[in-house]
Structures are given as structure tokens and as C-alpha cells.
Amino acid sequence: VYEQSSDSGSVGCLPDRREPLPPVRVFVLTRAVNGVLVSAAHETAPYLGTPEFEDELVRLVRSFLESTPSGAVR
């Protein structure tokens, strides 16, 4: 999904992005998604694996990726 760059420490580009994600953003995003999945599995949530659940995960990731990190200029 992503590739670590040895030069800058940044993570490789995603399909609709021109600039790489900094490692800290990748860390936060992957932990957010993992937390949702682990919680849903642990709680045996009835919507785990449903299209609605997948859509919400996609919305979470897209919203995160479309946001501007604090201190960044658009």
C-alpha cells in the first residue's frame, strides 16, 4: 500500500496524492483503521463485513487524507 523512502523518511504517494504522506500521518491513520477493525471484531459487531461498514471506513480514510494537517498551508 505504501513504501518508505530512504531519503526523506516520507511514505510513498497514494493514487490521488502528489506528495508523500509523512510517517506520523500514516501511523495515525493506520492505527485509527486498525482500532475500528479490532473493536468491531472484539465486540462482534453485526455490521462487520457489510458494505455499510466498509463505506464508513473508506469515508474515514478519505476524510483524513483530504484534511490539511495543522500548520500546513493549502
Biopython code that builds the backbone (N, CA, C, O; Angstrom):
import numpy as np
from Bio.PDB.StructureBuilder import StructureBuilder

atoms = [
    (1, "VAL", "N", (0.831, -1.192, 0.000)),
    (1, "VAL", "CA", (0.000, 0.000, 0.000)),
    (1, "VAL", "C", (0.867, 1.244, 0.000)),
    (1, "VAL", "O", (0.567, 2.207, -0.705)),
    (2, "TYR", "N", (1.922, 1.238, 0.769)),
    (2, "TYR", "CA", (2.806, 2.390, 0.777)),
    (2, "TYR", "C", (4.239, 1.919, 0.857)),
    (2, "TYR", "O", (4.512, 0.761, 1.172)),
    (3, "GLU", "N", (5.142, 2.820, 0.570)),
    (3, "GLU", "CA", (6.542, 2.461, 0.508)),
    (3, "GLU", "C", (7.362, 3.512, 1.236)),
    (3, "GLU", "O", (7.172, 4.708, 1.016)),
    (4, "GLN", "N", (8.258, 3.086, 2.089)),
    (4, "GLN", "CA", (9.098, 4.003, 2.850)),
    (4, "GLN", "C", (10.221, 4.508, 1.955)),
    (4, "GLN", "O", (10.879, 3.726, 1.269)),
    (5, "SER", "N", (10.433, 5.806, 1.967)),
    (5, "SER", "CA", (11.509, 6.414, 1.208)),
    (5, "SER", "C", (12.729, 6.542, 2.102)),
    (5, "SER", "O", (12.629, 7.060, 3.214)),
    (6, "SER", "N", (13.870, 6.082, 1.636)),
    (6, "SER", "CA", (15.076, 6.155, 2.458)),
    (6, "SER", "C", (15.634, 7.564, 2.529)),
    (6, "SER", "O", (16.367, 7.885, 3.464)),
    (7, "ASP", "N", (15.305, 8.416, 1.562)),
    (7, "ASP", "CA", (15.856, 9.773, 1.535)),
    (7, "ASP", "C", (15.208, 10.690, 2.563)),
    (7, "ASP", "O", (15.901, 11.292, 3.383)),
    (8, "SER", "N", (13.890, 10.799, 2.524)),
    (8, "SER", "CA", (13.210, 11.800, 3.342)),
    (8, "SER", "C", (12.502, 11.236, 4.555)),
    (8, "SER", "O", (12.099, 11.991, 5.440)),
    (9, "GLY", "N", (12.342, 9.924, 4.615)),
    (9, "GLY", "CA", (11.582, 9.346, 5.706)),
    (9, "GLY", "C", (10.084, 9.411, 5.448)),
    (9, "GLY", "O", (9.298, 8.939, 6.270)),
    (10, "SER", "N", (9.676, 9.987, 4.324)),
    (10, "SER", "CA", (8.263, 10.087, 3.988)),
    (10, "SER", "C", (7.783, 8.779, 3.384)),
    (10, "SER", "O", (8.573, 7.934, 2.964)),
    (11, "VAL", "N", (6.477, 8.640, 3.354)),
    (11, "VAL", "CA", (5.871, 7.429, 2.820)),
    (11, "VAL", "C", (5.372, 7.704, 1.417)),
    (11, "VAL", "O", (4.889, 8.801, 1.134)),
    (12, "GLY", "N", (5.482, 6.712, 0.524)),
    (12, "GLY", "CA", (5.149, 6.867, -0.880)),
    (12, "GLY", "C", (3.765, 7.424, -1.162)),
    (12, "GLY", "O", (2.880, 7.393, -0.306)),
    (13, "CYS", "N", (3.592, 7.928, -2.361)),
    (13, "CYS", "CA", (2.352, 8.596, -2.756)),
    (13, "CYS", "C", (1.184, 7.626, -2.864)),
    (13, "CYS", "O", (1.349, 6.458, -3.217)),
    (14, "LEU", "N", (0.022, 8.134, -2.556)),
    (14, "LEU", "CA", (-1.219, 7.403, -2.759)),
    (14, "LEU", "C", (-1.775, 7.803, -4.117)),
    (14, "LEU", "O", (-1.348, 8.817, -4.669)),
    (15, "PRO", "N", (-2.712, 7.043, -4.674)),
    (15, "PRO", "CA", (-3.176, 7.290, -6.040)),
    (15, "PRO", "C", (-3.558, 8.729, -6.381)),
    (15, "PRO", "O", (-3.174, 9.216, -7.445)),
    (16, "ASP", "N", (-4.302, 9.428, -5.517)),
    (16, "ASP", "CA", (-4.744, 10.779, -5.849)),
    (16, "ASP", "C", (-3.902, 11.868, -5.191)),
    (16, "ASP", "O", (-4.312, 13.028, -5.150)),
    (17, "ARG", "N", (-2.759, 11.512, -4.691)),
    (17, "ARG", "CA", (-1.904, 12.477, -3.999)),
    (17, "ARG", "C", (-0.614, 12.671, -4.770)),
    (17, "ARG", "O", (-0.075, 11.729, -5.352)),
    (18, "ARG", "N", (-0.129, 13.885, -4.770)),
    (18, "ARG", "CA", (1.134, 14.175, -5.430)),
    (18, "ARG", "C", (2.299, 14.093, -4.450)),
    (18, "ARG", "O", (3.403, 13.699, -4.827)),
    (19, "GLU", "N", (2.058, 14.462, -3.203)),
    (19, "GLU", "CA", (3.128, 14.458, -2.218)),
    (19, "GLU", "C", (2.994, 13.253, -1.288)),
    (19, "GLU", "O", (1.887, 12.787, -1.017)),
    (20, "PRO", "N", (4.123, 12.757, -0.805)),
    (20, "PRO", "CA", (4.078, 11.608, 0.098)),
    (20, "PRO", "C", (3.491, 11.977, 1.456)),
    (20, "PRO", "O", (3.552, 13.134, 1.874)),
    (21, "LEU", "N", (2.931, 11.002, 2.131)),
    (21, "LEU", "CA", (2.436, 11.207, 3.492)),
    (21, "LEU", "C", (3.606, 11.080, 4.465)),
    (21, "LEU", "O", (4.416, 10.161, 4.351)),
    (22, "PRO", "N", (3.688, 11.988, 5.404)),
    (22, "PRO", "CA", (4.719, 11.838, 6.438)),
    (22, "PRO", "C", (4.444, 10.591, 7.278)),
    (22, "PRO", "O", (3.284, 10.218, 7.455)),
    (23, "PRO", "N", (5.461, 9.957, 7.784)),
    (23, "PRO", "CA", (5.271, 8.732, 8.559)),
    (23, "PRO", "C", (4.306, 8.887, 9.731)),
    (23, "PRO", "O", (3.579, 7.945, 10.046)),
    (24, "VAL", "N", (4.278, 10.046, 10.383)),
    (24, "VAL", "CA", (3.388, 10.223, 11.525)),
    (24, "VAL", "C", (1.918, 10.176, 11.086)),
    (24, "VAL", "O", (1.078, 9.653, 11.818)),
    (25, "ARG", "N", (1.598, 10.709, 9.911)),
    (25, "ARG", "CA", (0.214, 10.653, 9.414)),
    (25, "ARG", "C", (-0.168, 9.220, 9.059)),
    (25, "ARG", "O", (-1.296, 8.798, 9.312)),
    (26, "VAL", "N", (0.756, 8.478, 8.480)),
    (26, "VAL", "CA", (0.495, 7.072, 8.160)),
    (26, "VAL", "C", (0.262, 6.295, 9.452)),
    (26, "VAL", "O", (-0.642, 5.462, 9.526)),
    (27, "PHE", "N", (1.073, 6.566, 10.463)),
    (27, "PHE", "CA", (0.922, 5.901, 11.752)),
    (27, "PHE", "C", (-0.464, 6.153, 12.333)),
    (27, "PHE", "O", (-1.146, 5.212, 12.740)),
    (28, "VAL", "N", (-0.883, 7.409, 12.375)),
    (28, "VAL", "CA", (-2.182, 7.768, 12.955)),
    (28, "VAL", "C", (-3.318, 7.135, 12.170)),
    (28, "VAL", "O", (-4.242, 6.577, 12.762)),
    (29, "LEU", "N", (-3.264, 7.214, 10.858)),
    (29, "LEU", "CA", (-4.338, 6.667, 10.028)),
    (29, "LEU", "C", (-4.436, 5.151, 10.157)),
    (29, "LEU", "O", (-5.534, 4.615, 10.307)),
    (30, "THR", "N", (-3.316, 4.464, 10.102)),
    (30, "THR", "CA", (-3.373, 3.004, 10.195)),
    (30, "THR", "C", (-3.848, 2.553, 11.569)),
    (30, "THR", "O", (-4.554, 1.551, 11.678)),
    (31, "ARG", "N", (-3.472, 3.278, 12.622)),
    (31, "ARG", "CA", (-3.937, 2.919, 13.961)),
    (31, "ARG", "C", (-5.431, 3.204, 14.119)),
    (31, "ARG", "O", (-6.127, 2.481, 14.831)),
    (32, "ALA", "N", (-5.921, 4.244, 13.464)),
    (32, "ALA", "CA", (-7.361, 4.546, 13.518)),
    (32, "ALA", "C", (-8.161, 3.424, 12.851)),
    (32, "ALA", "O", (-9.138, 2.934, 13.417)),
    (33, "VAL", "N", (-7.753, 3.029, 11.674)),
    (33, "VAL", "CA", (-8.458, 1.961, 10.948)),
    (33, "VAL", "C", (-8.337, 0.645, 11.712)),
    (33, "VAL", "O", (-9.318, -0.079, 11.875)),
    (34, "ASN", "N", (-7.131, 0.345, 12.176)),
    (34, "ASN", "CA", (-6.930, -0.894, 12.926)),
    (34, "ASN", "C", (-7.785, -0.915, 14.194)),
    (34, "ASN", "O", (-8.349, -1.950, 14.548)),
    (35, "GLY", "N", (-7.878, 0.223, 14.872)),
    (35, "GLY", "CA", (-8.688, 0.301, 16.086)),
    (35, "GLY", "C", (-10.152, 0.005, 15.817)),
    (35, "GLY", "O", (-10.806, -0.689, 16.595)),
    (36, "VAL", "N", (-10.659, 0.529, 14.723)),
    (36, "VAL", "CA", (-12.059, 0.274, 14.354)),
    (36, "VAL", "C", (-12.262, -1.208, 14.061)),
    (36, "VAL", "O", (-13.231, -1.809, 14.525)),
    (37, "LEU", "N", (-11.357, -1.793, 13.297)),
    (37, "LEU", "CA", (-11.496, -3.207, 12.934)),
    (37, "LEU", "C", (-11.379, -4.130, 14.150)),
    (37, "LEU", "O", (-12.163, -5.066, 14.307)),
    (38, "VAL", "N", (-10.400, -3.858, 14.998)),
    (38, "VAL", "CA", (-10.221, -4.685, 16.192)),
    (38, "VAL", "C", (-11.432, -4.570, 17.112)),
    (38, "VAL", "O", (-11.918, -5.572, 17.638)),
    (39, "SER", "N", (-11.913, -3.351, 17.302)),
    (39, "SER", "CA", (-13.086, -3.144, 18.160)),
    (39, "SER", "C", (-14.313, -3.855, 17.605)),
    (39, "SER", "O", (-15.053, -4.500, 18.348)),
    (40, "ALA", "N", (-14.525, -3.737, 16.306)),
    (40, "ALA", "CA", (-15.685, -4.381, 15.687)),
    (40, "ALA", "C", (-15.599, -5.900, 15.832)),
    (40, "ALA", "O", (-16.607, -6.559, 16.090)),
    (41, "ALA", "N", (-14.407, -6.450, 15.669)),
    (41, "ALA", "CA", (-14.241, -7.898, 15.800)),
    (41, "ALA", "C", (-14.410, -8.332, 17.261)),
    (41, "ALA", "O", (-15.076, -9.326, 17.551)),
    (42, "HIS", "N", (-13.809, -7.587, 18.152)),
    (42, "HIS", "CA", (-13.882, -7.929, 19.586)),
    (42, "HIS", "C", (-15.321, -7.854, 20.109)),
    (42, "HIS", "O", (-15.746, -8.678, 20.919)),
    (43, "GLU", "N", (-16.047, -6.860, 19.633)),
    (43, "GLU", "CA", (-17.430, -6.673, 20.072)),
    (43, "GLU", "C", (-18.421, -7.489, 19.245)),
    (43, "GLU", "O", (-19.630, -7.417, 19.466)),
    (44, "THR", "N", (-17.910, -8.254, 18.303)),
    (44, "THR", "CA", (-18.739, -8.997, 17.340)),
    (44, "THR", "C", (-19.869, -8.124, 16.798)),
    (44, "THR", "O", (-21.043, -8.492, 16.844)),
    (45, "ALA", "N", (-19.484, -6.978, 16.294)),
    (45, "ALA", "CA", (-20.437, -6.020, 15.726)),
    (45, "ALA", "C", (-21.163, -6.658, 14.543)),
    (45, "ALA", "O", (-20.528, -7.265, 13.681)),
    (46, "PRO", "N", (-22.478, -6.524, 14.497)),
    (46, "PRO", "CA", (-23.253, -7.170, 13.431)),
    (46, "PRO", "C", (-22.967, -6.608, 12.043)),
    (46, "PRO", "O", (-23.252, -7.273, 11.046)),
    (47, "TYR", "N", (-22.420, -5.415, 11.954)),
    (47, "TYR", "CA", (-22.171, -4.796, 10.654)),
    (47, "TYR", "C", (-20.762, -5.042, 10.141)),
    (47, "TYR", "O", (-20.421, -4.577, 9.053)),
    (48, "LEU", "N", (-19.936, -5.757, 10.890)),
    (48, "LEU", "CA", (-18.585, -6.079, 10.431)),
    (48, "LEU", "C", (-18.668, -6.865, 9.124)),
    (48, "LEU", "O", (-19.326, -7.904, 9.062)),
    (49, "GLY", "N", (-18.010, -6.378, 8.094)),
    (49, "GLY", "CA", (-18.028, -7.047, 6.800)),
    (49, "GLY", "C", (-19.155, -6.620, 5.879)),
    (49, "GLY", "O", (-19.258, -7.107, 4.752)),
    (50, "THR", "N", (-19.996, -5.719, 6.348)),
    (50, "THR", "CA", (-21.098, -5.251, 5.494)),
    (50, "THR", "C", (-20.626, -4.101, 4.606)),
    (50, "THR", "O", (-19.650, -3.427, 4.936)),
    (51, "PRO", "N", (-21.303, -3.873, 3.492)),
    (51, "PRO", "CA", (-20.943, -2.739, 2.630)),
    (51, "PRO", "C", (-21.027, -1.400, 3.374)),
    (51, "PRO", "O", (-20.207, -0.513, 3.139)),
    (52, "GLU", "N", (-21.992, -1.250, 4.248)),
    (52, "GLU", "CA", (-22.129, 0.000, 5.010)),
    (52, "GLU", "C", (-20.902, 0.236, 5.889)),
    (52, "GLU", "O", (-20.402, 1.357, 5.975)),
    (53, "PHE", "N", (-20.422, -0.820, 6.540)),
    (53, "PHE", "CA", (-19.230, -0.725, 7.387)),
    (53, "PHE", "C", (-18.011, -0.350, 6.543)),
    (53, "PHE", "O", (-17.233, 0.524, 6.924)),
    (54, "GLU", "N", (-17.852, -1.001, 5.418)),
    (54, "GLU", "CA", (-16.736, -0.698, 4.513)),
    (54, "GLU", "C", (-16.819, 0.745, 4.021)),
    (54, "GLU", "O", (-15.805, 1.440, 3.957)),
    (55, "ASP", "N", (-18.021, 1.194, 3.674)),
    (55, "ASP", "CA", (-18.203, 2.581, 3.220)),
    (55, "ASP", "C", (-17.770, 3.579, 4.290)),
    (55, "ASP", "O", (-17.152, 4.597, 3.980)),
    (56, "GLU", "N", (-18.094, 3.288, 5.542)),
    (56, "GLU", "CA", (-17.716, 4.179, 6.639)),
    (56, "GLU", "C", (-16.210, 4.201, 6.853)),
    (56, "GLU", "O", (-15.639, 5.247, 7.163)),
    (57, "LEU", "N", (-15.563, 3.048, 6.688)),
    (57, "LEU", "CA", (-14.101, 3.022, 6.777)),
    (57, "LEU", "C", (-13.463, 3.837, 5.651)),
    (57, "LEU", "O", (-12.499, 4.570, 5.871)),
    (58, "VAL", "N", (-14.005, 3.701, 4.459)),
    (58, "VAL", "CA", (-13.498, 4.486, 3.326)),
    (58, "VAL", "C", (-13.704, 5.975, 3.591)),
    (58, "VAL", "O", (-12.820, 6.783, 3.306)),
    (59, "ARG", "N", (-14.852, 6.339, 4.128)),
    (59, "ARG", "CA", (-15.121, 7.745, 4.446)),
    (59, "ARG", "C", (-14.139, 8.260, 5.490)),
    (59, "ARG", "O", (-13.668, 9.393, 5.390)),
    (60, "LEU", "N", (-13.831, 7.453, 6.478)),
    (60, "LEU", "CA", (-12.854, 7.817, 7.499)),
    (60, "LEU", "C", (-11.489, 8.109, 6.871)),
    (60, "LEU", "O", (-10.869, 9.134, 7.154)),
    (61, "VAL", "N", (-11.036, 7.197, 6.020)),
    (61, "VAL", "CA", (-9.724, 7.349, 5.392)),
    (61, "VAL", "C", (-9.708, 8.549, 4.453)),
    (61, "VAL", "O", (-8.773, 9.350, 4.487)),
    (62, "ARG", "N", (-10.725, 8.679, 3.623)),
    (62, "ARG", "CA", (-10.758, 9.814, 2.688)),
    (62, "ARG", "C", (-10.803, 11.149, 3.409)),
    (62, "ARG", "O", (-10.116, 12.092, 3.017)),
    (63, "SER", "N", (-11.607, 11.234, 4.462)),
    (63, "SER", "CA", (-11.692, 12.481, 5.228)),
    (63, "SER", "C", (-10.337, 12.831, 5.828)),
    (63, "SER", "O", (-9.921, 13.989, 5.815)),
    (64, "PHE", "N", (-9.666, 11.833, 6.345)),
    (64, "PHE", "CA", (-8.338, 12.058, 6.924)),
    (64, "PHE", "C", (-7.366, 12.541, 5.848)),
    (64, "PHE", "O", (-6.634, 13.508, 6.060)),
    (65, "LEU", "N", (-7.360, 11.879, 4.711)),
    (65, "LEU", "CA", (-6.412, 12.225, 3.649)),
    (65, "LEU", "C", (-6.718, 13.569, 2.998)),
    (65, "LEU", "O", (-5.811, 14.243, 2.509)),
    (66, "GLU", "N", (-7.986, 13.960, 2.988)),
    (66, "GLU", "CA", (-8.361, 15.239, 2.392)),
    (66, "GLU", "C", (-8.148, 16.411, 3.342)),
    (66, "GLU", "O", (-8.160, 17.565, 2.913)),
    (67, "SER", "N", (-7.952, 16.127, 4.621)),
    (67, "SER", "CA", (-7.752, 17.211, 5.592)),
    (67, "SER", "C", (-6.320, 17.741, 5.490)),
    (67, "SER", "O", (-5.408, 17.050, 5.036)),
    (68, "THR", "N", (-6.159, 18.975, 5.921)),
    (68, "THR", "CA", (-4.838, 19.591, 5.940)),
    (68, "THR", "C", (-4.289, 19.488, 7.347)),
    (68, "THR", "O", (-4.951, 19.901, 8.299)),
    (69, "PRO", "N", (-3.075, 18.938, 7.501)),
    (69, "PRO", "CA", (-2.501, 18.863, 8.832)),
    (69, "PRO", "C", (-2.329, 20.248, 9.454)),
    (69, "PRO", "O", (-2.088, 21.221, 8.739)),
    (70, "SER", "N", (-2.450, 20.343, 10.770)),
    (70, "SER", "CA", (-2.288, 21.646, 11.433)),
    (70, "SER", "C", (-0.895, 22.197, 11.127)),
    (70, "SER", "O", (0.107, 21.485, 11.182)),
    (71, "GLY", "N", (-0.871, 23.469, 10.810)),
    (71, "GLY", "CA", (0.387, 24.118, 10.470)),
    (71, "GLY", "C", (0.716, 24.078, 8.983)),
    (71, "GLY", "O", (1.615, 24.789, 8.534)),
    (72, "ALA", "N", (0.004, 23.259, 8.212)),
    (72, "ALA", "CA", (0.268, 23.167, 6.775)),
    (72, "ALA", "C", (-0.503, 24.237, 6.036)),
    (72, "ALA", "O", (-1.579, 24.653, 6.465)),
    (73, "VAL", "N", (0.052, 24.677, 4.928)),
    (73, "VAL", "CA", (-0.591, 25.692, 4.098)),
    (73, "VAL", "C", (-1.150, 24.999, 2.874)),
    (73, "VAL", "O", (-0.474, 24.181, 2.251)),
    (74, "ARG", "N", (-2.386, 25.325, 2.529)),
    (74, "ARG", "CA", (-3.006, 24.739, 1.325)),
    (74, "ARG", "C", (-2.595, 25.464, 0.087)),
    (74, "ARG", "O", (-3.022, 25.104, -1.010)),
]
sb = StructureBuilder()
sb.init_structure("model")
sb.init_model(0)
sb.init_chain("A")
sb.init_seg("    ")
for serial, (resi, resn, name, xyz) in enumerate(atoms, 1):
    if name == "N":
        sb.init_residue(resn, " ", resi, " ")
    sb.init_atom(name, np.array(xyz, "f"), 0.0, 1.0, " ", f" {name:<3s}", serial, name[0])
structure = sb.get_structure()
